[in-house]
């Protein structure tokens, strides 16, 4: 098993500029699929997933992204199976993930803040988790399911989603069915949806 302690090599002054830096150690597993590298971050205390990273074209880019969010992390193969299951979602396959595998804390105090920004985001993430593979919802539809008209806030919640792919924010699109934005880029969003069987023409989803 690969087991390597990594401390972010940035200077202390640089670390202060990283707003998402977390002083607590996190366990990271990285796997490669085709030409992409995928990673998951797990709390050693709770063994719950605290972060899922969208794939990157190189391990170096991915580790740099990890180091920007977590000032202290340890590489391990312990959660490779979890990463492999995430890769299956990326490839359009069915997921067996359950919400209780994720750290959905919204706490703001203590040494480690919760991964989810606030209660609104948490409610939105729960709803998006239920969107079936091969289907999409609009930001407005998700907001209406929350008895809210704050569809822009739903968009912001998706942008902050710490668990992409498992909580499928790629299945949420604009009201005109335009794909909209995505953390990995619109091409990645389109590719994942196509693999899941969603019909797309140009930048828009074609609903049945």
TIBARO-626130 format. One record per atom (N, C-alpha, C): residue number from 1; chain; atom name; x, y, z. Coordinates in Angstrom, 1 decimal, decimal comma. Layout:
BEGIN
k/c/a/px/py/pz
NUM/A/CA/X/Y/Z
...
***
This chain:
BEGIN
k/c/a/px/py/pz
1/A/N/0,8/-1,2/0,0
1/A/CA/0,0/0,0/0,0
1/A/C/0,9/1,3/0,0
2/A/N/0,6/2,1/-0,9
2/A/CA/1,3/3,4/-0,9
2/A/C/0,8/4,2/0,3
3/A/N/1,8/4,8/1,0
3/A/CA/1,4/5,5/2,2
3/A/C/2,4/6,7/2,3
4/A/N/2,1/7,8/1,9
4/A/CA/3,0/8,9/1,8
4/A/C/2,4/10,2/2,4
5/A/N/3,1/10,7/3,5
5/A/CA/2,6/11,9/4,1
5/A/C/3,1/13,1/3,2
6/A/N/2,2/14,0/3,0
6/A/CA/2,5/15,2/2,2
6/A/C/2,1/16,4/2,9
7/A/N/3,0/17,3/3,0
7/A/CA/2,7/18,6/3,6
7/A/C/2,8/19,6/2,4
8/A/N/1,9/20,5/2,3
8/A/CA/1,9/21,5/1,2
8/A/C/3,2/22,3/1,3
9/A/N/4,0/22,3/0,3
9/A/CA/5,3/23,0/0,3
9/A/C/5,3/24,5/0,2
10/A/N/4,1/25,1/0,1
10/A/CA/4,0/26,5/0,0
10/A/C/4,4/27,2/1,2
11/A/N/4,8/28,4/1,1
11/A/CA/5,2/29,2/2,3
11/A/C/4,0/29,5/3,1
12/A/N/4,2/29,8/4,4
12/A/CA/3,1/30,1/5,3
12/A/C/2,3/31,3/4,8
13/A/N/3,0/32,3/4,3
13/A/CA/2,3/33,5/3,8
13/A/C/1,4/33,1/2,6
14/A/N/1,8/32,2/1,8
14/A/CA/1,0/31,7/0,7
14/A/C/-0,2/31,0/1,2
15/A/N/0,0/30,1/2,2
15/A/CA/-1,1/29,3/2,7
15/A/C/-2,3/30,2/3,2
16/A/N/-2,0/31,3/3,7
16/A/CA/-3,0/32,2/4,3
16/A/C/-3,9/32,7/3,2
17/A/N/-3,5/32,7/1,9
17/A/CA/-4,2/33,2/0,8
17/A/C/-5,2/32,1/0,3
18/A/N/-5,1/30,9/0,7
18/A/CA/-6,0/29,8/0,3
18/A/C/-7,1/29,7/1,2
19/A/N/-8,3/30,2/0,9
19/A/CA/-9,4/30,3/1,8
19/A/C/-10,0/29,0/2,2
20/A/N/-9,8/27,9/1,3
20/A/CA/-10,3/26,6/1,6
20/A/C/-9,3/25,7/2,3
21/A/N/-8,2/26,2/2,7
21/A/CA/-7,1/25,4/3,3
21/A/C/-7,7/24,8/4,6
22/A/N/-7,3/23,5/4,8
22/A/CA/-7,8/22,8/6,0
22/A/C/-6,6/22,3/6,7
23/A/N/-6,4/22,6/8,0
23/A/CA/-5,2/22,2/8,7
23/A/C/-5,2/20,7/9,2
24/A/N/-6,4/20,1/9,2
24/A/CA/-6,5/18,7/9,6
24/A/C/-6,1/17,8/8,4
25/A/N/-5,4/16,7/8,8
25/A/CA/-5,0/15,8/7,7
25/A/C/-6,2/15,0/7,1
26/A/N/-6,1/14,8/5,8
26/A/CA/-7,1/14,1/5,1
26/A/C/-6,4/12,9/4,3
27/A/N/-7,1/11,8/4,2
27/A/CA/-6,6/10,7/3,4
27/A/C/-7,1/10,8/2,0
28/A/N/-6,1/10,6/1,1
28/A/CA/-6,4/10,8/-0,3
28/A/C/-6,1/9,5/-1,1
29/A/N/-7,0/9,0/-1,9
29/A/CA/-6,7/7,9/-2,8
29/A/C/-6,9/8,4/-4,2
30/A/N/-5,9/8,1/-5,1
30/A/CA/-5,9/8,5/-6,5
30/A/C/-5,8/7,3/-7,4
31/A/N/-6,7/7,3/-8,4
31/A/CA/-6,6/6,2/-9,4
31/A/C/-6,6/6,8/-10,8
32/A/N/-6,1/6,1/-11,8
32/A/CA/-6,0/6,5/-13,2
32/A/C/-7,0/5,7/-14,0
33/A/N/-7,7/6,3/-14,9
33/A/CA/-8,6/5,6/-15,8
33/A/C/-8,3/6,3/-17,2
34/A/N/-7,9/5,5/-18,1
34/A/CA/-7,5/6,0/-19,4
34/A/C/-6,4/7,1/-19,2
35/A/N/-6,7/8,3/-19,7
35/A/CA/-5,6/9,3/-19,5
35/A/C/-6,0/10,3/-18,4
36/A/N/-6,9/10,0/-17,5
36/A/CA/-7,4/10,9/-16,5
36/A/C/-7,1/10,3/-15,1
37/A/N/-6,9/11,3/-14,1
37/A/CA/-6,6/10,9/-12,8
37/A/C/-7,8/11,4/-11,9
38/A/N/-8,3/10,5/-11,1
38/A/CA/-9,4/10,7/-10,2
38/A/C/-9,0/10,6/-8,7
39/A/N/-9,6/11,4/-7,8
39/A/CA/-9,2/11,3/-6,4
39/A/C/-10,4/11,5/-5,5
40/A/N/-10,3/10,9/-4,3
40/A/CA/-11,3/11,1/-3,3
40/A/C/-10,6/11,4/-2,0
41/A/N/-11,2/12,3/-1,2
41/A/CA/-10,6/12,6/0,1
41/A/C/-11,5/12,1/1,2
42/A/N/-11,0/11,4/2,2
42/A/CA/-11,7/10,8/3,3
42/A/C/-11,2/11,2/4,6
43/A/N/-12,1/11,5/5,6
43/A/CA/-11,7/11,9/6,9
43/A/C/-11,2/10,6/7,7
44/A/N/-10,0/10,7/8,3
44/A/CA/-9,5/9,5/9,0
44/A/C/-10,3/9,3/10,3
45/A/N/-11,0/10,3/10,8
45/A/CA/-11,7/10,2/12,0
45/A/C/-13,1/9,5/11,8
46/A/N/-13,8/9,9/10,7
46/A/CA/-15,1/9,4/10,5
46/A/C/-15,2/8,4/9,4
47/A/N/-14,2/8,3/8,5
47/A/CA/-14,1/7,5/7,3
47/A/C/-15,2/7,8/6,4
48/A/N/-15,7/9,1/6,4
48/A/CA/-16,7/9,6/5,5
48/A/C/-15,9/10,4/4,4
49/A/N/-16,5/10,4/3,2
49/A/CA/-15,9/11,2/2,1
49/A/C/-16,2/12,7/2,4
50/A/N/-15,1/13,4/2,3
50/A/CA/-15,2/14,9/2,5
50/A/C/-15,0/15,7/1,2
51/A/N/-14,5/15,0/0,2
51/A/CA/-14,2/15,7/-1,0
51/A/C/-14,0/14,7/-2,2
52/A/N/-14,7/15,0/-3,3
52/A/CA/-14,4/14,2/-4,5
52/A/C/-13,9/15,2/-5,5
53/A/N/-12,8/14,9/-6,2
53/A/CA/-12,2/15,7/-7,2
53/A/C/-12,5/15,3/-8,6
54/A/N/-12,9/16,2/-9,4
54/A/CA/-13,1/15,9/-10,8
54/A/C/-11,8/15,5/-11,5
55/A/N/-11,9/14,7/-12,5
55/A/CA/-10,6/14,2/-13,1
55/A/C/-9,7/15,3/-13,7
56/A/N/-8,4/15,0/-13,6
56/A/CA/-7,5/15,9/-14,2
56/A/C/-6,6/15,1/-15,2
57/A/N/-6,0/15,8/-16,1
57/A/CA/-5,1/15,2/-17,2
57/A/C/-3,8/14,7/-16,6
58/A/N/-3,4/15,1/-15,5
58/A/CA/-2,1/14,7/-14,9
58/A/C/-2,2/14,6/-13,4
59/A/N/-1,4/13,7/-12,8
59/A/CA/-1,4/13,5/-11,4
59/A/C/-0,9/14,7/-10,7
60/A/N/0,1/15,4/-11,3
60/A/CA/0,7/16,6/-10,7
60/A/C/-0,4/17,7/-10,6
61/A/N/-1,2/17,9/-11,6
61/A/CA/-2,3/18,9/-11,6
61/A/C/-3,2/18,6/-10,5
62/A/N/-3,6/17,3/-10,4
62/A/CA/-4,6/16,9/-9,4
62/A/C/-4,0/17,1/-7,9
63/A/N/-2,8/16,7/-7,7
63/A/CA/-2,2/16,9/-6,4
63/A/C/-2,0/18,4/-6,0
64/A/N/-1,8/19,2/-7,0
64/A/CA/-1,7/20,6/-6,8
64/A/C/-3,1/21,1/-6,3
65/A/N/-4,2/20,7/-7,0
65/A/CA/-5,5/21,1/-6,6
65/A/C/-5,8/20,6/-5,2
66/A/N/-5,4/19,4/-4,9
66/A/CA/-5,7/18,8/-3,5
66/A/C/-4,9/19,7/-2,5
67/A/N/-3,7/20,1/-2,8
67/A/CA/-2,9/20,8/-1,8
67/A/C/-3,4/22,2/-1,6
68/A/N/-4,2/22,7/-2,6
68/A/CA/-4,8/24,1/-2,4
68/A/C/-6,0/24,0/-1,5
69/A/N/-6,6/22,9/-1,4
69/A/CA/-7,8/22,7/-0,5
69/A/C/-7,4/22,1/0,9
70/A/N/-6,4/21,3/0,9
70/A/CA/-6,0/20,7/2,2
70/A/C/-4,5/20,9/2,4
71/A/N/-4,1/21,6/3,4
71/A/CA/-2,7/21,9/3,6
71/A/C/-1,9/20,6/4,1
72/A/N/-2,7/19,6/4,5
72/A/CA/-2,0/18,4/5,0
72/A/C/-2,8/17,2/4,5
73/A/N/-2,2/16,3/3,7
73/A/CA/-2,9/15,1/3,3
73/A/C/-1,9/14,0/3,2
74/A/N/-2,5/12,8/3,2
74/A/CA/-1,7/11,5/3,1
74/A/C/-2,3/10,7/2,0
75/A/N/-1,4/10,3/1,1
75/A/CA/-1,8/9,4/0,0
75/A/C/-1,9/7,9/0,5
76/A/N/-2,9/7,3/0,1
76/A/CA/-3,1/5,9/0,5
76/A/C/-4,0/5,2/-0,5
77/A/N/-3,8/3,9/-0,6
77/A/CA/-4,6/3,1/-1,6
77/A/C/-5,8/2,5/-0,9
78/A/N/-6,1/2,9/0,3
78/A/CA/-7,2/2,3/1,1
78/A/C/-8,5/2,5/0,5
79/A/N/-8,7/3,7/-0,2
79/A/CA/-10,0/4,0/-0,8
79/A/C/-10,0/3,9/-2,3
80/A/N/-9,1/3,1/-2,8
80/A/CA/-9,1/3,0/-4,3
80/A/C/-10,4/2,4/-4,8
81/A/N/-11,0/1,5/-4,1
81/A/CA/-12,3/1,0/-4,6
81/A/C/-13,4/2,1/-4,7
82/A/N/-13,3/3,0/-3,7
82/A/CA/-14,3/4,1/-3,8
82/A/C/-14,0/4,9/-5,1
83/A/N/-12,7/5,2/-5,3
83/A/CA/-12,4/6,0/-6,5
83/A/C/-12,8/5,2/-7,8
84/A/N/-12,6/3,9/-7,8
84/A/CA/-13,1/3,1/-9,0
84/A/C/-14,6/3,2/-9,2
85/A/N/-15,3/3,2/-8,1
85/A/CA/-16,8/3,4/-8,2
85/A/C/-17,2/4,8/-8,8
86/A/N/-16,4/5,8/-8,4
86/A/CA/-16,6/7,1/-8,9
86/A/C/-16,3/7,2/-10,4
87/A/N/-15,3/6,5/-10,8
87/A/CA/-14,9/6,4/-12,2
87/A/C/-16,1/5,8/-13,0
88/A/N/-16,7/4,8/-12,4
88/A/CA/-17,8/4,2/-13,1
88/A/C/-19,0/5,2/-13,4
89/A/N/-19,2/6,1/-12,4
89/A/CA/-20,2/7,1/-12,7
89/A/C/-19,8/8,0/-13,8
90/A/N/-18,5/8,4/-13,8
90/A/CA/-18,0/9,2/-14,9
90/A/C/-18,2/8,5/-16,3
91/A/N/-18,1/7,2/-16,3
91/A/CA/-18,2/6,5/-17,5
91/A/C/-19,7/6,2/-17,8
92/A/N/-20,6/6,7/-17,1
92/A/CA/-22,0/6,6/-17,4
92/A/C/-22,7/5,3/-16,8
93/A/N/-22,0/4,6/-15,9
93/A/CA/-22,6/3,4/-15,3
93/A/C/-23,4/3,7/-14,0
94/A/N/-24,1/2,8/-13,6
94/A/CA/-25,0/2,9/-12,4
94/A/C/-24,2/3,0/-11,2
95/A/N/-24,6/3,9/-10,2
95/A/CA/-23,9/4,1/-9,0
95/A/C/-24,6/3,4/-7,8
96/A/N/-23,9/2,9/-6,9
96/A/CA/-24,4/2,2/-5,7
96/A/C/-24,2/3,1/-4,5
97/A/N/-23,7/4,3/-4,7
97/A/CA/-23,4/5,2/-3,6
97/A/C/-24,6/5,5/-2,7
98/A/N/-24,4/5,7/-1,4
98/A/CA/-25,5/6,1/-0,6
98/A/C/-25,1/7,4/0,1
99/A/N/-26,0/8,3/0,4
99/A/CA/-25,7/9,6/1,0
99/A/C/-24,9/9,5/2,3
100/A/N/-25,1/8,4/3,1
100/A/CA/-24,4/8,3/4,4
100/A/C/-23,0/8,0/4,3
101/A/N/-22,5/7,8/3,0
101/A/CA/-21,0/7,7/2,8
101/A/C/-20,3/9,0/2,8
102/A/N/-21,1/10,1/2,7
102/A/CA/-20,6/11,5/2,5
102/A/C/-20,7/12,2/3,8
103/A/N/-19,7/13,1/4,1
103/A/CA/-19,8/14,0/5,2
103/A/C/-20,6/15,2/4,8
104/A/N/-21,8/15,3/5,3
104/A/CA/-22,7/16,4/4,9
104/A/C/-22,8/17,4/5,9
105/A/N/-21,8/17,5/6,8
105/A/CA/-21,8/18,5/7,8
105/A/C/-21,8/19,9/7,3
106/A/N/-22,5/20,8/7,9
106/A/CA/-22,5/22,3/7,6
106/A/C/-21,8/23,1/8,7
107/A/N/-21,2/22,4/9,7
107/A/CA/-20,7/23,1/10,8
107/A/C/-19,6/24,1/10,4
108/A/N/-19,5/25,2/11,1
108/A/CA/-18,5/26,2/10,8
108/A/C/-17,4/26,4/11,9
109/A/N/-17,7/25,8/13,0
109/A/CA/-16,7/25,9/14,1
109/A/C/-15,9/24,7/14,2
110/A/N/-14,8/24,7/15,0
110/A/CA/-13,9/23,6/15,2
110/A/C/-12,8/23,6/14,2
111/A/N/-11,9/22,6/14,4
111/A/CA/-10,7/22,6/13,6
111/A/C/-11,0/22,3/12,1
112/A/N/-12,0/21,5/11,8
112/A/CA/-12,4/21,2/10,5
112/A/C/-13,8/21,6/10,2
113/A/N/-14,0/22,6/9,3
113/A/CA/-15,4/23,0/9,0
113/A/C/-16,0/21,9/8,1
114/A/N/-17,3/21,9/8,1
114/A/CA/-18,1/20,9/7,3
114/A/C/-17,9/21,2/5,8
115/A/N/-17,9/20,1/5,0
115/A/CA/-17,7/20,3/3,6
115/A/C/-18,9/21,1/2,9
116/A/N/-20,1/21,0/3,5
116/A/CA/-21,2/21,7/2,8
116/A/C/-21,4/23,1/3,4
117/A/N/-21,6/24,1/2,5
117/A/CA/-21,5/25,5/2,9
117/A/C/-22,6/25,9/3,9
118/A/N/-23,9/25,5/3,6
118/A/CA/-25,0/25,9/4,5
118/A/C/-26,2/25,0/4,3
119/A/N/-27,3/25,2/5,0
119/A/CA/-28,4/24,3/5,0
119/A/C/-29,1/24,4/3,7
120/A/N/-29,2/25,5/3,0
120/A/CA/-29,8/25,6/1,7
120/A/C/-29,1/24,6/0,7
121/A/N/-27,7/24,7/0,7
121/A/CA/-26,9/23,9/-0,2
121/A/C/-27,2/22,4/0,1
122/A/N/-27,3/22,1/1,4
122/A/CA/-27,5/20,7/1,9
122/A/C/-28,8/20,2/1,3
123/A/N/-29,9/21,0/1,4
123/A/CA/-31,2/20,5/0,9
123/A/C/-31,1/20,3/-0,6
124/A/N/-30,5/21,3/-1,3
124/A/CA/-30,3/21,1/-2,8
124/A/C/-29,5/19,9/-3,1
125/A/N/-28,5/19,6/-2,4
125/A/CA/-27,7/18,4/-2,7
125/A/C/-28,5/17,1/-2,5
126/A/N/-29,3/17,1/-1,5
126/A/CA/-30,1/15,9/-1,3
126/A/C/-31,1/15,7/-2,4
127/A/N/-31,7/16,8/-3,0
127/A/CA/-32,6/16,7/-4,1
127/A/C/-31,9/16,2/-5,4
128/A/N/-30,7/16,8/-5,6
128/A/CA/-30,0/16,5/-6,8
128/A/C/-29,5/15,0/-6,8
129/A/N/-29,1/14,6/-5,6
129/A/CA/-28,7/13,2/-5,5
129/A/C/-29,7/12,2/-6,0
130/A/N/-31,0/12,6/-6,0
130/A/CA/-32,1/11,7/-6,4
130/A/C/-32,4/11,8/-7,9
131/A/N/-31,8/12,7/-8,6
131/A/CA/-32,0/12,8/-10,1
131/A/C/-31,5/11,5/-10,7
132/A/N/-32,4/10,7/-11,4
132/A/CA/-31,9/9,5/-12,0
132/A/C/-30,9/9,6/-13,1
133/A/N/-30,1/8,6/-13,3
133/A/CA/-29,2/8,6/-14,4
133/A/C/-30,0/8,6/-15,7
134/A/N/-29,5/9,5/-16,7
134/A/CA/-30,2/9,6/-17,9
134/A/C/-31,3/10,7/-17,9
135/A/N/-31,4/11,4/-16,8
135/A/CA/-32,4/12,5/-16,7
135/A/C/-31,7/13,8/-16,3
136/A/N/-32,4/14,9/-16,5
136/A/CA/-31,8/16,2/-16,0
136/A/C/-33,0/16,9/-15,4
137/A/N/-32,6/17,9/-14,5
137/A/CA/-33,5/18,8/-13,9
137/A/C/-32,9/20,2/-14,2
138/A/N/-33,8/21,2/-14,2
138/A/CA/-33,2/22,6/-14,3
138/A/C/-33,0/23,2/-12,9
139/A/N/-32,2/24,2/-12,9
139/A/CA/-32,0/24,9/-11,6
139/A/C/-33,3/25,4/-11,0
140/A/N/-34,2/25,8/-11,9
140/A/CA/-35,5/26,3/-11,4
140/A/C/-36,3/25,2/-10,9
141/A/N/-36,3/24,0/-11,5
141/A/CA/-37,1/22,9/-11,0
141/A/C/-36,6/22,4/-9,7
142/A/N/-35,3/22,4/-9,5
142/A/CA/-34,7/22,0/-8,2
142/A/C/-35,2/23,0/-7,1
143/A/N/-35,1/24,3/-7,4
143/A/CA/-35,5/25,4/-6,5
143/A/C/-37,0/25,2/-6,1
144/A/N/-37,8/24,9/-7,1
144/A/CA/-39,3/24,7/-6,9
144/A/C/-39,5/23,5/-6,0
145/A/N/-38,7/22,5/-6,1
145/A/CA/-38,9/21,3/-5,3
145/A/C/-38,5/21,6/-3,8
146/A/N/-37,8/22,8/-3,6
146/A/CA/-37,5/23,2/-2,3
146/A/C/-38,4/24,3/-1,8
147/A/N/-39,5/24,5/-2,6
147/A/CA/-40,5/25,5/-2,3
147/A/C/-39,8/26,9/-2,2
148/A/N/-38,9/27,1/-3,2
148/A/CA/-38,1/28,3/-3,3
148/A/C/-38,1/28,8/-4,7
149/A/N/-37,9/30,1/-4,9
149/A/CA/-37,7/30,7/-6,2
149/A/C/-36,2/31,1/-6,4
150/A/N/-35,4/30,7/-5,5
150/A/CA/-34,0/31,0/-5,6
150/A/C/-33,2/30,1/-6,5
151/A/N/-33,5/30,1/-7,8
151/A/CA/-32,9/29,2/-8,7
151/A/C/-31,4/29,5/-8,9
152/A/N/-31,1/30,8/-8,7
152/A/CA/-29,7/31,2/-8,9
152/A/C/-28,9/30,7/-7,7
153/A/N/-29,5/30,6/-6,5
153/A/CA/-28,8/30,0/-5,3
153/A/C/-28,6/28,5/-5,5
154/A/N/-29,5/27,9/-6,3
154/A/CA/-29,3/26,5/-6,6
154/A/C/-28,0/26,3/-7,5
155/A/N/-27,9/27,2/-8,4
155/A/CA/-26,7/27,2/-9,3
155/A/C/-25,4/27,4/-8,5
156/A/N/-25,5/28,3/-7,5
156/A/CA/-24,3/28,5/-6,7
156/A/C/-24,0/27,2/-5,8
157/A/N/-25,1/26,6/-5,3
157/A/CA/-24,9/25,4/-4,5
157/A/C/-24,3/24,3/-5,4
158/A/N/-24,7/24,2/-6,6
158/A/CA/-24,0/23,2/-7,5
158/A/C/-22,6/23,5/-7,8
159/A/N/-22,3/24,8/-7,9
159/A/CA/-20,9/25,2/-8,1
159/A/C/-20,0/24,8/-6,9
160/A/N/-20,6/24,8/-5,7
160/A/CA/-19,9/24,5/-4,5
160/A/C/-20,0/23,0/-4,1
161/A/N/-20,6/22,2/-4,9
161/A/CA/-20,8/20,8/-4,6
161/A/C/-19,5/20,1/-4,3
162/A/N/-19,3/19,7/-3,1
162/A/CA/-18,0/19,0/-2,8
162/A/C/-17,9/17,5/-3,2
163/A/N/-19,0/17,0/-3,8
163/A/CA/-19,1/15,6/-4,1
163/A/C/-19,6/15,4/-5,6
164/A/N/-18,9/16,1/-6,5
164/A/CA/-19,4/15,9/-7,9
164/A/C/-19,3/14,5/-8,4
165/A/N/-20,2/14,1/-9,3
165/A/CA/-20,4/12,8/-9,8
165/A/C/-21,3/12,0/-8,9
166/A/N/-20,9/11,8/-7,6
166/A/CA/-21,7/11,1/-6,7
166/A/C/-23,0/11,9/-6,4
167/A/N/-22,9/13,2/-6,1
167/A/CA/-24,1/14,1/-6,2
167/A/C/-24,0/14,7/-7,5
168/A/N/-24,9/14,3/-8,5
168/A/CA/-24,7/14,5/-9,9
168/A/C/-25,1/15,9/-10,3
169/A/N/-24,4/16,9/-9,9
169/A/CA/-24,7/18,3/-10,4
169/A/C/-24,6/18,5/-11,9
170/A/N/-23,9/17,5/-12,5
170/A/CA/-23,9/17,5/-14,0
170/A/C/-25,3/17,3/-14,6
171/A/N/-26,2/16,8/-13,8
171/A/CA/-27,6/16,6/-14,3
171/A/C/-28,5/17,8/-14,1
172/A/N/-27,9/18,9/-13,7
172/A/CA/-28,7/20,1/-13,5
172/A/C/-28,3/21,1/-14,6
173/A/N/-29,3/21,6/-15,3
173/A/CA/-29,1/22,5/-16,4
173/A/C/-29,9/23,8/-16,3
174/A/N/-29,7/24,7/-17,2
174/A/CA/-30,5/25,9/-17,2
174/A/C/-31,9/25,7/-17,6
175/A/N/-32,7/26,7/-17,4
175/A/CA/-34,2/26,6/-17,7
175/A/C/-34,4/26,4/-19,2
176/A/N/-33,6/27,0/-20,0
176/A/CA/-33,7/26,8/-21,5
176/A/C/-33,1/25,5/-22,0
177/A/N/-32,7/24,6/-21,0
177/A/CA/-32,0/23,4/-21,2
177/A/C/-30,6/23,5/-21,8
178/A/N/-30,1/24,7/-21,8
178/A/CA/-28,6/24,9/-22,1
178/A/C/-27,9/24,2/-21,0
179/A/N/-26,8/23,6/-21,3
179/A/CA/-26,0/22,8/-20,3
179/A/C/-25,5/23,7/-19,2
180/A/N/-25,2/24,9/-19,4
180/A/CA/-24,7/25,7/-18,3
180/A/C/-23,3/25,4/-17,9
181/A/N/-22,9/25,9/-16,8
181/A/CA/-21,5/25,7/-16,3
181/A/C/-21,2/24,4/-15,6
182/A/N/-20,0/24,1/-15,5
182/A/CA/-19,6/22,9/-14,8
182/A/C/-18,1/23,0/-14,3
183/A/N/-17,8/22,5/-13,2
183/A/CA/-16,5/22,6/-12,6
183/A/C/-15,4/22,0/-13,5
184/A/N/-15,7/21,0/-14,2
184/A/CA/-14,7/20,4/-15,1
184/A/C/-14,8/20,9/-16,5
185/A/N/-15,7/21,9/-16,7
185/A/CA/-15,9/22,4/-18,1
185/A/C/-17,1/21,9/-18,8
186/A/N/-17,7/22,6/-19,7
186/A/CA/-18,9/22,2/-20,3
186/A/C/-18,7/21,0/-21,2
187/A/N/-17,5/20,8/-21,7
187/A/CA/-17,3/19,6/-22,6
187/A/C/-17,4/18,3/-21,7
188/A/N/-16,8/18,4/-20,5
188/A/CA/-16,9/17,3/-19,6
188/A/C/-18,4/17,0/-19,2
189/A/N/-19,1/18,0/-18,9
189/A/CA/-20,5/17,9/-18,5
189/A/C/-21,3/17,2/-19,7
190/A/N/-21,1/17,6/-20,9
190/A/CA/-21,8/17,1/-22,0
190/A/C/-21,4/15,6/-22,2
191/A/N/-20,1/15,3/-22,0
191/A/CA/-19,6/13,9/-22,2
191/A/C/-20,2/13,0/-21,2
192/A/N/-20,3/13,4/-19,9
192/A/CA/-20,9/12,6/-18,9
192/A/C/-22,4/12,3/-19,2
193/A/N/-23,1/13,4/-19,5
193/A/CA/-24,5/13,2/-19,8
193/A/C/-24,8/12,3/-21,0
194/A/N/-24,0/12,4/-22,0
194/A/CA/-24,1/11,6/-23,2
194/A/C/-23,9/10,1/-22,8
195/A/N/-22,9/9,9/-22,0
195/A/CA/-22,6/8,5/-21,5
195/A/C/-23,8/7,9/-20,7
196/A/N/-24,5/8,8/-20,1
196/A/CA/-25,7/8,4/-19,3
196/A/C/-27,0/8,3/-20,1
197/A/N/-26,9/8,6/-21,4
197/A/CA/-28,0/8,4/-22,3
197/A/C/-28,8/9,6/-22,5
198/A/N/-28,3/10,8/-22,1
198/A/CA/-29,1/12,1/-22,3
198/A/C/-28,8/12,5/-23,7
199/A/N/-29,8/12,9/-24,4
199/A/CA/-29,6/13,4/-25,8
199/A/C/-29,3/14,9/-25,8
200/A/N/-28,3/15,3/-26,5
200/A/CA/-27,9/16,7/-26,5
200/A/C/-27,6/17,1/-27,9
201/A/N/-28,1/18,3/-28,3
201/A/CA/-27,8/18,9/-29,6
201/A/C/-27,1/20,2/-29,3
202/A/N/-25,8/20,3/-29,8
202/A/CA/-25,1/21,5/-29,5
202/A/C/-24,8/21,7/-28,0
203/A/N/-25,4/22,8/-27,4
203/A/CA/-25,2/23,0/-26,0
203/A/C/-26,5/22,8/-25,2
204/A/N/-27,5/22,2/-25,9
204/A/CA/-28,8/22,0/-25,2
204/A/C/-29,2/20,6/-25,1
205/A/N/-29,9/20,3/-24,0
205/A/CA/-30,4/18,9/-23,7
205/A/C/-31,7/18,8/-24,5
206/A/N/-32,0/17,7/-25,1
206/A/CA/-33,2/17,4/-25,8
206/A/C/-34,0/16,4/-24,9
207/A/N/-35,1/17,0/-24,3
207/A/CA/-35,9/16,2/-23,4
207/A/C/-36,9/15,3/-24,3
208/A/N/-37,3/14,2/-23,8
208/A/CA/-38,3/13,3/-24,6
208/A/C/-39,6/14,1/-24,7
***
